[in-house]
């Protein structure tokens, strides 16, 4: 299961999304996350979903890769959807037992929320799949540059965020190795009740914390040996430049938001 988590990983390529300016990709990702919460009807949500599918096709990433980013979150999506079933009283009553009541409107709301969360996760994953950590750091630093007026060290903030994102796959791989080693020593992590499974994770968490601190110390030492002193006077090998492609992508996002807002006024809301 841990091997299927692909959050924070970068997959090199030469697709349209790979060639885009990382600053534009960051802006589009942030705006898309907001836009996913705009639709109030199925047609608006279908438009946002179609935009995501088109983006996945443009990235030329295997569909199984996108599925890997979604599969670990499926239990959370199912729980969230199940809770929304009982919170809505719209539509025809399908089941009623005590305080539990299921209506057709509750099922529709649950499905609507599930699709919205799926779009949110898949859309966010495309950013890290098509942008290298170094490029992402430069883009974050450029976008957060106005915060320097508030005496905020933008470079260090961007570096910390990117390093944290970069080490997610490393920690997942380390956790998988530790669990395999503990199982080889006879540890049972899959049987028993909930409390027993939590106790069985203690031999995994302690080595993981030790390994994480060791990696952080080694990274700090390596950066110090390379005379790293932050962003002051630092030059970049690759300069960021916006192209006509980035302009068309920004225009497509504007059209998406305009379409979703227009559909909200024309079609009755689901939620």
URGINOR-V582660 format. One record per residue. RES is the residue in one letter. D_CENTER is the distance of its C-alpha to the mean C-alpha in whole Angstrom. Layout:
res=RES d_center=D_CENTER
res=RES d_center=D_CENTER
This chain:
res=X d_center=17
res=X d_center=16
res=X d_center=17
res=X d_center=14
res=X d_center=11
res=X d_center=10
res=X d_center=7
res=X d_center=8
res=X d_center=11
res=X d_center=13
res=X d_center=15
res=X d_center=18
res=X d_center=19
res=X d_center=22
res=X d_center=20
res=X d_center=20
res=X d_center=16
res=X d_center=17
res=X d_center=20
res=X d_center=19
res=X d_center=19
res=X d_center=16
res=X d_center=17
res=X d_center=17
res=X d_center=13
res=X d_center=12
res=X d_center=14
res=X d_center=14
res=X d_center=10
res=X d_center=11
res=X d_center=14
res=X d_center=12
res=X d_center=10
res=X d_center=13
res=X d_center=15
res=X d_center=14
res=X d_center=15
res=X d_center=19
res=X d_center=20
res=X d_center=23
res=X d_center=24
res=X d_center=23
res=X d_center=24
res=X d_center=22
res=X d_center=19
res=X d_center=20
res=X d_center=20
res=X d_center=16
res=X d_center=16
res=X d_center=18
res=X d_center=17
res=X d_center=14
res=X d_center=16
res=X d_center=18
res=X d_center=15
res=X d_center=14
res=X d_center=18
res=X d_center=18
res=X d_center=16
res=X d_center=18
res=X d_center=16
res=X d_center=17
res=X d_center=16
res=X d_center=16
res=X d_center=13
res=X d_center=11
res=X d_center=13
res=X d_center=12
res=X d_center=8
res=X d_center=9
res=X d_center=13
res=X d_center=12
res=X d_center=10
res=X d_center=14
res=X d_center=16
res=X d_center=14
res=X d_center=14
res=X d_center=18
res=X d_center=19
res=X d_center=17
res=X d_center=19
res=X d_center=22
res=X d_center=22
res=X d_center=22
res=X d_center=25
res=X d_center=28
res=X d_center=27
res=X d_center=28
res=X d_center=32
res=X d_center=32
res=X d_center=34
res=X d_center=36
res=X d_center=36
res=X d_center=35
res=X d_center=36
res=X d_center=37
res=X d_center=38
res=X d_center=38
res=X d_center=36
res=X d_center=33
res=X d_center=33
res=X d_center=31
res=X d_center=32
res=X d_center=31
res=X d_center=29
res=X d_center=27
res=X d_center=26
res=X d_center=25
res=X d_center=23
res=X d_center=21
res=X d_center=20
res=X d_center=19
res=X d_center=17
res=X d_center=15
res=X d_center=15
res=X d_center=13
res=X d_center=11
res=X d_center=10
res=X d_center=10
res=X d_center=7
res=X d_center=5
res=X d_center=7
res=X d_center=7
res=X d_center=4
res=X d_center=5
res=X d_center=8
res=X d_center=8
res=X d_center=8
res=X d_center=10
res=X d_center=13
res=X d_center=13
res=X d_center=15
res=X d_center=14
res=X d_center=18
res=X d_center=17
res=X d_center=14
res=X d_center=16
res=X d_center=19
res=X d_center=17
res=X d_center=16
res=X d_center=20
res=X d_center=21
res=X d_center=19
res=X d_center=20
res=X d_center=24
res=X d_center=25
res=X d_center=24
res=X d_center=27
res=X d_center=30
res=X d_center=29
res=X d_center=29
res=X d_center=26
res=X d_center=25
res=X d_center=22
res=X d_center=22
res=X d_center=22
res=X d_center=19
res=X d_center=17
res=X d_center=18
res=X d_center=17
res=X d_center=14
res=X d_center=13
res=X d_center=15
res=X d_center=13
res=X d_center=10
res=X d_center=13
res=X d_center=14
res=X d_center=12
res=X d_center=13
res=X d_center=17
res=X d_center=17
res=X d_center=15
res=X d_center=18
res=X d_center=21
res=X d_center=20
res=X d_center=21
res=X d_center=24
res=X d_center=25
res=X d_center=25
res=X d_center=27
res=X d_center=29
res=X d_center=30
res=X d_center=30
res=X d_center=33
res=X d_center=35
res=X d_center=35
res=X d_center=32
res=X d_center=31
res=X d_center=28
res=X d_center=28
res=X d_center=31
res=X d_center=32
res=X d_center=31
res=X d_center=28
res=X d_center=30
res=X d_center=31
res=X d_center=27
res=X d_center=26
res=X d_center=29
res=X d_center=29
res=X d_center=25
res=X d_center=27
res=X d_center=29
res=X d_center=25
res=X d_center=24
res=X d_center=27
res=X d_center=27
res=X d_center=23
res=X d_center=24
res=X d_center=26
res=X d_center=25
res=X d_center=22
res=X d_center=25
res=X d_center=27
res=X d_center=24
res=X d_center=23
res=X d_center=27
res=X d_center=27
res=X d_center=25
res=X d_center=27
res=X d_center=30
res=X d_center=29
res=X d_center=28
res=X d_center=31
res=X d_center=33
res=X d_center=32
res=X d_center=33
res=X d_center=29
res=X d_center=30
res=X d_center=27
res=X d_center=27
res=X d_center=31
res=X d_center=32
res=X d_center=30
res=X d_center=30
res=X d_center=27
res=X d_center=28
res=X d_center=26
res=X d_center=26
res=X d_center=24
res=X d_center=25
res=X d_center=24
res=X d_center=26
res=X d_center=27
res=X d_center=24
res=X d_center=22
res=X d_center=24
res=X d_center=24
res=X d_center=20
res=X d_center=20
res=X d_center=23
res=X d_center=21
res=X d_center=19
res=X d_center=22
res=X d_center=23
res=X d_center=20
res=X d_center=20
res=X d_center=24
res=X d_center=24
res=X d_center=22
res=X d_center=24
res=X d_center=27
res=X d_center=27
res=X d_center=26
res=X d_center=30
res=X d_center=31
res=X d_center=30
res=X d_center=30
res=X d_center=27
res=X d_center=26
res=X d_center=24
